[in-house]
């Protein structure tokens, strides 16, 4: 334990390992349970609440809108509130939202619960950039951020089998009640460990200056373009990969849950992102993982078989988690004086890429089929290979 210099809101903090573990649980519950849980449990929800395809799609869109709103709010206030408040609010939203889903008597309460839960990662992911910058020694920051970001993969390893096991019964409510309990534990744990109070390194824009002036600097354009490209290609894959697997007459029913487990399991590589960057540099790591992301879609062009499904899942799971951690590290290097705000901007660019890509490629899939759509998605990952990360210290 040690005191946090310049942070009156925090008396003591744990070791970097303890902070990483607490952060990992927050990301696990906010993404794998609170945000992605709706898609994983959609068959159960459709049966329990008689949701039409249109209603299910509208609810998914509403959850995404709630996530975007939380991202914008987080980026605007995190330097003034400090990371602790937003992390606790985010994990508390996961607790409340998953509890509402577990107890939902009708589709309206389900929808409210899904939207409340979806705000969770928008509130608590980016602030960990500030928490790590303030509480972890510089030589351990990249590795700590990599571990925290990998929480998604560990959460998917839990939620995907649970969704499959409760597929034919009403026990899905017990699963969501369990998610709520874990989210509550995470909220308390992070409240005890994450730094609070305004960031002592915060610098305000001069009077009359644009509040977005800090975005215009060397290195911000490649970061935002890379985030948008990653958002486009990864979201399209998340949305349509299971349809490609489950819709193949040659694959058994168990293929879809096995696919999710493989995606989650291979994502454990994300915990090593800091080491990969230290060994090969950020650009080389970006090139290799972007190539793997494109290959994951390219393999989906082939007729589904266990070999193609498994290889695509491993390529996607590993590249997705490494690239997610890479964005945290990259944004922290571009915006060292306000890492959480910079990362929030990167996440907004990621979301805009997803919003642009889904309707365009979804319409293309309707017209040409999923194999053709995955071929286009693979090609769209190639421009990320040309990006050259550049860093610059903030101007005075």
Phi, psi and omega in degrees: 000146177207155179284158179257112183295133176074012183234085184295343182282351182234121181280311180218157175228159179276181178293162176305325179295320178292319178296320179297318181294317179294319178295321178301317179294324179296317179290323179299311183287326184284322180269298189292326180266300191287320184264306182281346182300326180300313180294321181294324183259012184303320177302320178293320180294319180299321180287317185287327186242010178053047181282131173283168177299320179295315181295320178297320179293319178296321179293321176297319179294321179296320177296320179294320178297320178296321178297316179297318179300317179296323177299314182296315180297316180300313180299329183282330190244349190298324181290340179268326183269335189086161186289329188301312183302314183289324176296318180292319177297318180296313180289330175291324175297322176297319179298309183294315183296314180293326177294320178295319178297317181300325185258003189302122178273345182206177185292330180296313179294322176302313182298317179297316180298318179298317181291319177298315180297324183293338177288343189303305181294330177296332179272324191249353181283302184301321182301339177294338174298316177291318182300315181292319179298328183270335190244350186241137177302146185307323184286353180242002186292315181298317180292321179295316178297324179296317180294315181300314182297329181289359178305327179303315184293322178292325177294320178295324178299334177270310189289325182296310177296325179296318179299321180290318183292333180259015185294330185249020183211166178279008180290359176300332178295322177296322178299315181289329173296321176297320176301318181297319180296314180297320179297320179296317177300318179296320180299315180294316182300313182289330176298329181278340189247329188278140181296145178238175179086162181301150180289120181294344180267001185296137176238127180271151177290148177301156180303133180087350181280155178295136179294347180260010182302326183294340179288333185274094180204165178301129177099345183285324182296311177301322179298312183290323176294318177297321178296318180295317179296319178296318179298318181297303187290321183287322181292321176299318179296311179306320187285322191247350184297316182294323176300321179295321181285308185290334182275358181277125181294342181276352184253140179284170182299330183286351184298319183298308178296325176296321177302312180298319180296321178294320176299313180294316182296317180290337178293348177301336177303335180301334179294341181263008184302317179302319178292322179297318179293319179296325183277318187246353183089157184291318183296314181297319178297320178297316182296313183295315183287327176294321176297318178295323178297317177294321179296326179301318177288322181299321180294330179292347176290330181290155174302129184301132173216169180301322181294314182289319180297314182294316182293321178294317179299316181292317178299316182289312183302315181291315182291322181298315183286324177294316179294324177298314178292326180297322179296323178296312181296314183299312181295327177293329177284326180283323181239067187294335183272347177211068186298322182292318179295318177297320179292325176299321177296319178297320179292325176295320176296320177300315181294322178295322175298319179295317181296322179289322187283322186299309181292324181293309182284332175296317176295323178295322178295321177298322184277322189244347181101160183296320179303316179295321179297318179293329176296316178296318180298322178297318179294324181292344177280342186295321180302335179296338179291340184269351183290141178238102179301131177230140184241148176212138175292149181298143177286149182293000000 
